[in-house]
Amino acid sequence: MALFDVAAREAEKRDAAAVTGAAGVRDFLSRLRAQQIPADTLAEQGVRGAAVRLLTAHRAKGLEWDLVVVAHVQQDGWPDLRRRSTTLQADRIGRGELVPPPTARELLQEERRLFYVACTRARSRLVVTAVRSADDEGEQPSRFLAELGVPVEHVDGRPPRPLSLAGLVSELRRTVADPETGEALRLAAARRLARLAGETVGGPSGARALVPQADPASWWGTRTASRSPAPVRDPEQPVPVSASMLEHVMACPAQWFLMAEAGGAGPAHQSANIGQLVHALAQRVAAGEVAPDLDTLMNHVDEVWGRLHFRTPWSAQREHDRIEVALTRFLAWHLADLRRLVGTEERFETVVGLDSGERVTLFGYADRLEIDADGKVVVVDLKTAKTAPSGPAVQRHVQLGLYQYAVDHGAVDELVEGAAPLRSAGAELVQLGLPDGDAAVVQHQPAYPDDGPERAALRGQLDEAAAMVRAEQFPASAGDQCRDCDFHSICPIQGAGSVTAR
């Protein structure tokens, strides 16, 4: 242990001198051998002037303080009448003979003397504490309490706050923030918080705050909302809205803001990688770059399969089988599709005016744009998820509705020569990843007129989303999206968070 203490002091000296690199063992041992006076390993370590000393009754002999707290004076701990023994029993070595082990009476007398030593270390005030359990088999106070000669004060129940550093900081913060507390007491609490916040531990090169929670800079909800001097979105330009943005904002504005605007989106799930792979191959088949043959497509899958990460071999095989099924369904649907394909993964964009006078830019990417026999546009979205929305949910599907709205307002007119202006004939979800069945499931959303209730509801959602973006305030909303949300710890409606996302 003495060797460890000397090594620790050597490391502290190197830190204080800002010496980089690891110390060599040979250099350390040579300096140790060169010592003419051995290092004092019994000196008190880590004692500061204005500090609370925490030590045993044995170590307190010969020392005094104005205030002494003798804590947890319990029956089984004080007196401790268990026989002491060491590995080699050196305490029994006497003058030419073995000393007999102490009796229980001698141990009791020694414990009483030790208790007397602990209590007489106080110059002005002595506090002795113990716990009495309501259970007969629980902790009970020591018999030494009755020997102090002063009345014992009984305190029932728990203390008003936890007797810990965190509990102290919480009480001080509560006092400072309570407007009904007297000014003098609030100032005193603020001074104590400032003192705690200024305490540090560690050497000059590695100092850190001892009580970081006392620093007001770490408190939530104490600062006013930060506002940009200029709007994040140019007020002279339309508000950009995509189908994904509209879906997320309508579900939970705070989640969309933290995920998309604040950059808090986590890594993509493995199912998203599978979907991207199927979409890429479907696009190449539609563009004529790859033959519509399952073996050819699976060869392309196998070329990149080793780059994907899976937790277990069986999960990798399961996803490989799912891709094969999805591509089989896609090929059957693609070859039977009679509409004329005019674009794959095409970006569309158009500006529309809303009832409130706000303008929004509708943009996005359509998996497939097709022209039916009447010369109207059908937007097709390929899906590889294991579940599909219900029939009524498809009729209200925000993504399909926004695609149709964009088509009716000229978003894809430039993609088809000589056919402007184009109108929507509806939109479709082609489900390729469902666990049941052999064929792809096609879910159709009919075309909606501009003056119909469906379009009115969509314009209302666009208005609401644009207003939130302009105001730069995104409240949290509870719903099914909360089950898979990555922001529970800062959500104001989940108990862990505290403020509305701004």
GITAVEN-V580824 format. One line per field, one symbol per residue. psi: psi as a letter, one per 40 degrees, with the letter a starting at -180 (. if undefined). burial: # if it has 9 or more other C-alpha atoms within 8 Angstrom, else .. A space follows every 10 residues. Layout:
psi->???
burial->???
//
This chain:
psi->dddddddddd ddddddefhi iihidddddd dddehdhiih eeihhfhicg ihhhiiddee heiiidhhhh ifgidedgih eihiiidefd eehageihhi iiiddddddd ddddddddde ehddhhhhii hhidhdeaii iieddeedei ihhhhiaiid ihgidddddd ddddddehee iidddddddd dddddddehi iiadefhihd gdeehdeehi eeiihhhhdi idhheeiihh hidddddddd dhdddddddd defehaiiid dddddddddd ddddddeedh ighddddddd dddedeeihi didddddddd dddddddddd dddddeheih heiifhhihi hiiideeihi hhiahhdhhi hadeeihhhh hhheieiiii dddddehddd dddddddefe dedeehheei iiiheaiihh heeieiidii hhhhhihhid eidddddddd dddddddddd efhgiihiad eddfiefdde heeeddaeih h.
burial->....###... .#.###.... .......#.. .......... .......... ......#..# #...#.##.# ..###..### .......... .##....... ......##.. ##.##.###. ###..##### #.......## ##.##..... .......... ......###. ###.##.... #...###.## .###.##.## ..#...#.## #.###..... .......... .......##. ###.###### ########## .......... ..###.###. #####....# ...#.###.. #......... ....##..#. .######### ###....... ######.### ##.#...### ####.##### ##...##### #####..... ...##.#### ########## ###..#...# .#.####### ####.....# ..###.#... ....##.##. ###.##.### ..#####... #......#.# ###..###.# #.
//
